[in-house]
Amino acid sequence: MSSSQLLIMLSPAGRILYALKNGPKNAEELLKETSLSKNTVYYHLKDLIHHGYVIKIGKGRYAITEKGLDILRKIIRVLSQ
């Protein structure tokens, strides 16, 4: 499965995690990479931070946590079957 096919299948929160897998990004970068609306990105970032999958670093930058990487790997494994 290609990464573009995988991205389409992911939920908005999954798309954000996928976008963060290669390093921290700011909200504008997440908007471009996920093709989600601004409100959707911020809504899901708040939820992902609350659950410990993402952390806010510095001024407006976000990074995936080890817990976030673990759940993303599980999601990808399930979708790839």
C-alpha positions as a Markdown table, in Angstrom:
| # | Residue | x | y | z |
|---|---|---|---|---|
| 1 | Met | 0.0 | 0.0 | 0.0 |
| 2 | Ser | 1.4 | 3.4 | -1.0 |
| 3 | Ser | 1.7 | 6.2 | 1.6 |
| 4 | Ser | -0.8 | 8.2 | -0.3 |
| 5 | Gln | -3.3 | 5.4 | -0.2 |
| 6 | Leu | -2.7 | 4.9 | 3.5 |
| 7 | Leu | -3.2 | 8.6 | 4.2 |
| 8 | Ile | -6.6 | 8.5 | 2.6 |
| 9 | Met | -7.7 | 5.6 | 4.8 |
| 10 | Leu | -6.5 | 7.2 | 8.1 |
| 11 | Ser | -8.8 | 9.2 | 10.3 |
| 12 | Pro | -8.0 | 12.9 | 10.8 |
| 13 | Ala | -6.1 | 12.1 | 14.0 |
| 14 | Gly | -4.2 | 9.3 | 12.2 |
| 15 | Arg | -3.3 | 11.6 | 9.4 |
| 16 | Ile | -1.8 | 14.1 | 11.9 |
| 17 | Leu | 0.2 | 11.3 | 13.5 |
| 18 | Tyr | 1.4 | 10.1 | 10.1 |
| 19 | Ala | 2.5 | 13.6 | 9.2 |
| 20 | Leu | 4.5 | 13.9 | 12.4 |
| 21 | Lys | 6.3 | 10.6 | 12.1 |
| 22 | Asn | 9.3 | 12.1 | 10.4 |
| 23 | Gly | 9.8 | 15.0 | 12.8 |
| 24 | Pro | 8.2 | 18.0 | 14.5 |
| 25 | Lys | 5.9 | 20.3 | 12.4 |
| 26 | Asn | 3.9 | 23.5 | 13.0 |
| 27 | Ala | 0.2 | 23.8 | 12.3 |
| 28 | Glu | 0.7 | 25.3 | 8.9 |
| 29 | Glu | 2.8 | 22.3 | 7.8 |
| 30 | Leu | 0.2 | 19.9 | 9.2 |
| 31 | Leu | -2.5 | 21.7 | 7.3 |
| 32 | Lys | -0.6 | 21.3 | 4.0 |
| 33 | Glu | 0.4 | 17.7 | 4.6 |
| 34 | Thr | -3.0 | 16.4 | 5.8 |
| 35 | Ser | -5.3 | 18.5 | 3.7 |
| 36 | Leu | -7.5 | 19.0 | 6.8 |
| 37 | Ser | -9.1 | 22.2 | 7.8 |
| 38 | Lys | -7.5 | 24.4 | 10.4 |
| 39 | Asn | -10.3 | 23.7 | 12.9 |
| 40 | Thr | -10.0 | 20.0 | 12.3 |
| 41 | Val | -6.2 | 20.0 | 12.8 |
| 42 | Tyr | -6.4 | 22.0 | 16.1 |
| 43 | Tyr | -9.3 | 19.9 | 17.4 |
| 44 | His | -7.4 | 16.7 | 16.9 |
| 45 | Leu | -4.1 | 18.1 | 18.1 |
| 46 | Lys | -5.7 | 19.0 | 21.4 |
| 47 | Asp | -7.1 | 15.5 | 21.7 |
| 48 | Leu | -3.8 | 13.8 | 20.7 |
| 49 | Ile | -2.0 | 15.9 | 23.2 |
| 50 | His | -4.5 | 15.1 | 25.9 |
| 51 | His | -4.0 | 11.3 | 25.3 |
| 52 | Gly | -0.2 | 11.6 | 25.2 |
| 53 | Tyr | 0.3 | 10.8 | 21.5 |
| 54 | Val | 1.6 | 14.2 | 20.6 |
| 55 | Ile | 3.5 | 16.9 | 22.6 |
| 56 | Lys | 3.8 | 20.6 | 21.9 |
| 57 | Ile | 7.4 | 21.7 | 21.7 |
| 58 | Gly | 8.6 | 25.3 | 21.4 |
| 59 | Lys | 6.4 | 27.9 | 19.8 |
| 60 | Gly | 3.6 | 26.2 | 17.9 |
| 61 | Arg | 5.5 | 23.0 | 17.0 |
| 62 | Tyr | 4.2 | 19.6 | 17.6 |
| 63 | Ala | 6.0 | 16.2 | 17.8 |
| 64 | Ile | 4.8 | 12.6 | 18.0 |
| 65 | Thr | 5.6 | 10.7 | 21.2 |
| 66 | Glu | 6.7 | 7.1 | 21.5 |
| 67 | Lys | 3.2 | 6.3 | 22.5 |
| 68 | Gly | 2.0 | 8.0 | 19.3 |
| 69 | Leu | 4.4 | 6.1 | 17.2 |
| 70 | Asp | 3.3 | 2.8 | 18.7 |
| 71 | Ile | -0.3 | 3.4 | 17.9 |
| 72 | Leu | 0.5 | 4.7 | 14.4 |
| 73 | Arg | 2.5 | 1.5 | 13.7 |
| 74 | Lys | -0.5 | -0.6 | 14.9 |
| 75 | Ile | -2.9 | 1.3 | 12.7 |
| 76 | Ile | -0.7 | 1.0 | 9.7 |
| 77 | Arg | -0.2 | -2.8 | 10.3 |
| 78 | Val | -4.0 | -3.3 | 10.5 |
| 79 | Leu | -4.7 | -1.2 | 7.4 |
| 80 | Ser | -2.0 | -3.0 | 5.4 |
| 81 | Gln | -3.5 | -6.5 | 6.0 |
